[in-house]
């Protein structure tokens, strides 16, 4: 791999910050009047796409990420709905890949499917990619995912996934789920935190592990140019400390998806404030739901 630039223009100069002022699809007051697509596609740049599932299809409305390298693309997470009829993720991804290859032809271009963690709203669409030529779907469960990244032998390692001219850095991030993985993309500066940190309810299964993961996120962000901290949901309203109820399918007053490194520090402070107290703890930009005792 050329260390300075690839055939499609990846460079070693670091990410160029771009605005992410997007009005995401957020459901409808009436399902029969919903005219939004089942999947919203936002092109952050010509090689980076953020997808959101319409909450009229599933209230979780998760975000997914499709990143193109020279040799292959990676899809991170596959949404909350199995059926391609109601959630045509494979078709949307295929169209984006075909468009990319039309502009930049490649023989043997591959697709890799990875996950932030194995909860159902992040893996339901995996089956749509079964049998797709040139495709590897890595099961999100602990044994398979951590074996792929090499975390089983060394939980503290930073794994690298080479897409061809674009190398993701990946590390274990347990707390929300034991198999959680964080992804950093040096091309965009995205720090993809899954369900560990996002503008919503941070459900914590392992409190000690969650604290260590947040510390690692902060430490990692101190050594890399991070443009946006991107989780997989929006559950807060535009009013500080107020979230939408669980199962909400219409969220017209959402804050941005993107968070900042400063807000990671706020999560760290919130962890200290919560201390040993389980339960629901409300903060301006997120809610910590500590489930362990």
C-alpha positions as CSV (number, residue, x, y, z in Angstrom):
1,X,0.0,0.0,0.0
2,X,1.3,3.4,-0.9
3,X,1.8,5.3,2.3
4,X,1.0,8.7,0.8
5,X,-2.0,8.0,-1.6
6,X,-4.0,5.2,-3.2
7,X,-5.6,4.9,-6.5
8,X,-8.8,6.5,-5.3
9,X,-7.1,9.3,-3.4
10,X,-6.6,8.2,0.2
11,X,-3.7,10.1,1.8
12,X,-1.7,10.1,5.0
13,X,-2.4,13.7,5.7
14,X,-5.1,13.0,8.2
15,X,-8.9,13.6,8.1
16,X,-10.4,16.8,6.9
17,X,-13.3,17.7,9.2
18,X,-16.6,18.0,7.4
19,X,-20.0,19.2,8.7
20,X,-22.6,16.6,9.5
21,X,-25.7,18.8,9.5
22,X,-28.2,16.1,8.6
23,X,-31.9,15.9,9.2
24,X,-32.3,12.2,9.8
25,X,-35.5,10.4,9.1
26,X,-37.3,10.1,12.4
27,X,-40.5,8.3,11.8
28,X,-44.0,9.7,11.2
29,X,-47.0,10.6,13.2
30,X,-49.0,8.3,11.1
31,X,-47.5,5.1,9.5
32,X,-49.8,5.3,6.5
33,X,-48.6,8.9,5.8
34,X,-44.9,7.9,6.1
35,X,-43.2,8.7,2.8
36,X,-39.6,8.5,4.0
37,X,-37.4,5.7,2.6
38,X,-36.9,2.5,4.6
39,X,-33.2,3.4,4.8
40,X,-31.8,6.9,4.6
41,X,-28.4,7.2,2.9
42,X,-26.2,10.1,3.7
43,X,-23.0,10.5,1.7
44,X,-20.4,12.0,4.1
45,X,-18.0,11.9,1.2
46,X,-17.7,9.8,-2.0
47,X,-16.3,6.8,0.0
48,X,-18.2,7.1,3.3
49,X,-21.9,6.5,3.8
50,X,-24.0,6.7,6.9
51,X,-27.3,4.7,6.8
52,X,-30.2,5.0,9.1
53,X,-33.1,2.6,9.4
54,X,-36.5,4.3,9.4
55,X,-38.1,4.1,12.8
56,X,-41.4,3.5,11.1
57,X,-39.9,0.2,10.2
58,X,-38.3,-0.5,13.6
59,X,-38.4,1.9,16.6
60,X,-34.7,1.2,17.3
61,X,-33.8,3.2,14.1
62,X,-30.2,2.1,14.2
63,X,-27.4,3.7,12.2
64,X,-25.0,1.7,10.0
65,X,-21.8,2.7,8.2
66,X,-20.5,1.7,4.8
67,X,-16.9,2.6,4.1
68,X,-15.1,2.0,0.8
69,X,-11.4,1.2,0.4
70,X,-9.6,0.3,-2.8
71,X,-9.8,-3.5,-2.4
72,X,-13.1,-3.9,-0.4
73,X,-15.8,-2.2,1.5
74,X,-16.9,-2.7,5.0
75,X,-20.5,-2.5,6.3
76,X,-20.6,-2.0,10.0
77,X,-23.9,-3.4,11.5
78,X,-26.9,-4.6,9.6
79,X,-29.9,-3.1,11.3
80,X,-32.9,-4.2,13.3
81,X,-35.1,-6.0,10.6
82,X,-34.4,-9.3,9.0
83,X,-36.8,-9.1,6.1
84,X,-35.5,-7.6,2.9
85,X,-39.0,-6.7,1.9
86,X,-39.4,-4.3,4.7
87,X,-35.8,-3.4,5.1
88,X,-33.9,-3.7,1.8
89,X,-30.4,-3.3,3.2
90,X,-28.8,-5.7,0.7
91,X,-30.3,-3.8,-2.3
92,X,-29.2,-0.4,-0.9
93,X,-25.6,-1.6,-0.3
94,X,-25.4,-3.3,-3.7
95,X,-26.5,-0.1,-5.4
96,X,-23.9,1.9,-3.6
97,X,-21.2,-0.7,-4.4
98,X,-22.2,-0.8,-8.1
99,X,-22.2,3.0,-8.3
100,X,-18.7,3.1,-6.7
101,X,-17.3,0.5,-9.0
102,X,-18.9,2.2,-12.0
103,X,-16.8,5.2,-11.2
104,X,-13.7,3.3,-10.0
105,X,-13.7,-0.2,-11.6
106,X,-12.1,-3.0,-9.6
107,X,-11.9,-6.8,-10.3
108,X,-12.8,-9.0,-7.4
109,X,-14.0,-6.2,-5.1
110,X,-15.1,-7.6,-1.8
111,X,-17.6,-6.7,1.0
112,X,-16.8,-7.3,4.7
113,X,-19.6,-7.2,7.2
114,X,-18.6,-6.4,10.8
115,X,-20.6,-5.3,13.9
116,X,-20.3,-3.1,16.9
117,X,-21.9,-5.8,19.0
118,X,-24.4,-8.7,18.6
119,X,-27.7,-7.2,19.9
120,X,-30.5,-8.0,17.5
121,X,-31.0,-4.4,16.3
122,X,-27.4,-4.5,14.9
123,X,-27.3,-8.0,13.3
124,X,-30.8,-8.7,12.1
125,X,-30.0,-8.0,8.4
126,X,-27.0,-10.4,8.3
127,X,-28.9,-13.0,6.5
128,X,-29.5,-10.7,3.5
129,X,-25.8,-11.1,2.7
130,X,-25.6,-14.9,2.9
131,X,-24.4,-16.2,-0.4
132,X,-23.5,-12.8,-1.7
133,X,-20.4,-13.2,-3.9
134,X,-17.1,-11.9,-2.5
135,X,-18.7,-11.3,0.9
136,X,-17.5,-12.2,4.4
137,X,-19.9,-11.8,7.3
138,X,-18.2,-12.0,10.6
139,X,-20.6,-13.3,13.3
140,X,-20.9,-10.7,16.0
141,X,-20.8,-13.1,18.9
142,X,-17.9,-12.9,21.3
143,X,-16.1,-16.1,20.3
144,X,-16.2,-15.4,16.5
145,X,-15.8,-11.6,16.5
146,X,-13.0,-11.5,19.0
147,X,-11.3,-14.3,17.2
148,X,-11.4,-12.3,14.0
149,X,-9.9,-9.3,15.6
150,X,-7.5,-11.2,17.8
151,X,-8.9,-9.9,21.0
152,X,-9.3,-13.4,22.5
153,X,-5.5,-13.7,22.8
154,X,-4.9,-10.0,23.6
155,X,-8.0,-8.0,24.7
156,X,-6.0,-4.8,24.8
157,X,-4.7,-5.0,21.2
158,X,-5.6,-2.5,18.5
159,X,-6.6,-4.6,15.4
160,X,-6.2,-3.2,11.9
161,X,-8.7,-4.0,9.1
162,X,-7.1,-3.1,5.7
163,X,-9.7,-2.1,3.1
164,X,-7.0,-1.2,0.6
165,X,-5.6,2.3,1.1
166,X,-7.9,2.7,4.2
167,X,-7.0,0.9,7.4
168,X,-9.5,0.9,10.3
169,X,-8.3,0.6,13.8
170,X,-10.5,-1.6,16.0
171,X,-10.4,-2.4,19.7
172,X,-12.6,-4.2,22.3
173,X,-15.1,-2.0,24.1
174,X,-17.1,-4.2,26.6
175,X,-19.5,-2.6,29.1
176,X,-22.7,-2.3,27.1
177,X,-22.1,-5.8,25.8
178,X,-19.1,-8.2,26.4
179,X,-18.4,-8.5,22.7
180,X,-18.6,-4.8,21.8
181,X,-16.1,-3.4,19.3
182,X,-15.1,0.2,18.7
183,X,-13.9,1.3,15.2
184,X,-11.7,4.3,14.2
185,X,-11.5,5.4,10.6
186,X,-8.4,7.6,10.0
187,X,-9.8,8.7,6.6
188,X,-12.8,10.6,8.2
189,X,-11.7,10.8,11.8
190,X,-14.9,8.9,12.8
191,X,-14.8,7.1,16.2
192,X,-17.6,4.6,15.9
193,X,-18.7,3.8,19.4
194,X,-21.8,1.5,18.8
195,X,-24.1,1.6,21.8
196,X,-21.3,2.5,24.3
197,X,-21.7,6.3,23.8
198,X,-24.5,8.0,21.8
199,X,-27.1,10.7,22.5
200,X,-29.5,8.4,24.3
201,X,-29.8,5.8,27.0
202,X,-26.4,4.1,27.7
203,X,-27.4,0.7,28.9
204,X,-24.6,-0.7,31.0
205,X,-24.3,-4.4,31.7
206,X,-20.8,-4.4,33.2
207,X,-20.1,-1.2,35.1
208,X,-16.4,-1.7,35.7
209,X,-15.8,-2.7,32.1
210,X,-17.8,0.3,30.9
211,X,-15.6,2.7,32.9
212,X,-12.5,1.1,31.5
213,X,-13.9,1.4,27.9
214,X,-14.8,5.0,28.3
215,X,-11.3,5.7,29.7
216,X,-9.8,3.9,26.6
217,X,-12.0,5.9,24.2
218,X,-10.7,9.1,25.8
219,X,-7.1,7.9,25.8
220,X,-7.4,6.8,22.1
221,X,-9.0,10.1,21.1
222,X,-6.1,11.9,22.6
223,X,-3.7,10.2,20.2
224,X,-5.8,10.4,17.0
225,X,-7.6,13.2,15.2
226,X,-11.3,12.5,16.0
227,X,-13.8,14.6,14.0
228,X,-17.0,13.0,15.1
229,X,-17.9,10.5,17.8
230,X,-20.7,8.4,16.2
231,X,-22.9,5.9,18.0
232,X,-25.7,3.9,16.6
233,X,-28.9,5.6,17.9
234,X,-30.5,8.9,18.8
235,X,-32.9,8.7,21.8
236,X,-32.6,12.1,23.4
237,X,-34.8,15.1,22.5
238,X,-33.5,18.5,21.7
239,X,-34.1,19.5,25.3
240,X,-31.3,18.8,27.8
241,X,-31.8,15.7,30.0
242,X,-35.0,14.6,28.2
243,X,-35.2,11.4,26.2
244,X,-37.9,9.9,24.1
245,X,-39.8,7.0,25.7
246,X,-38.7,3.5,24.7
247,X,-40.7,2.2,21.6
248,X,-41.2,5.7,20.3
249,X,-41.6,5.7,16.5
250,X,-41.7,9.5,15.9
251,X,-38.9,11.7,17.1
252,X,-39.3,15.1,15.4
253,X,-37.0,16.9,17.8
254,X,-33.8,15.0,17.7
255,X,-30.3,16.3,18.6
256,X,-27.4,15.5,16.2
257,X,-26.1,12.0,16.0
258,X,-22.5,13.2,16.3
259,X,-20.9,13.8,19.6
260,X,-17.5,15.2,20.6
261,X,-14.5,14.2,22.6
262,X,-15.6,16.7,25.1
263,X,-18.8,14.7,25.6
264,X,-16.7,11.6,26.1
265,X,-15.2,13.5,29.1
266,X,-18.7,14.3,30.2
267,X,-19.5,10.5,30.2
268,X,-16.4,9.9,32.3
269,X,-17.5,12.6,34.8
270,X,-21.0,11.0,34.9
271,X,-19.5,7.6,35.7
272,X,-17.8,9.1,38.7
273,X,-21.0,10.8,39.8
274,X,-23.1,7.7,39.5
275,X,-20.6,5.7,41.5
276,X,-22.0,2.5,43.0
277,X,-25.7,3.4,42.4
278,X,-27.6,1.2,39.9
279,X,-30.6,2.6,38.1
280,X,-31.3,5.4,35.7
281,X,-29.2,8.6,35.9
282,X,-30.1,11.6,33.7
283,X,-27.5,14.0,32.3
284,X,-28.0,16.7,29.7
285,X,-26.8,14.8,26.6
286,X,-27.4,11.2,27.6
287,X,-28.9,8.9,30.2
288,X,-26.9,6.2,32.0
289,X,-28.9,3.1,32.8
290,X,-26.8,1.0,35.1
291,X,-28.3,-2.5,35.1
292,X,-25.7,-4.4,37.1
293,X,-25.7,-4.4,40.8
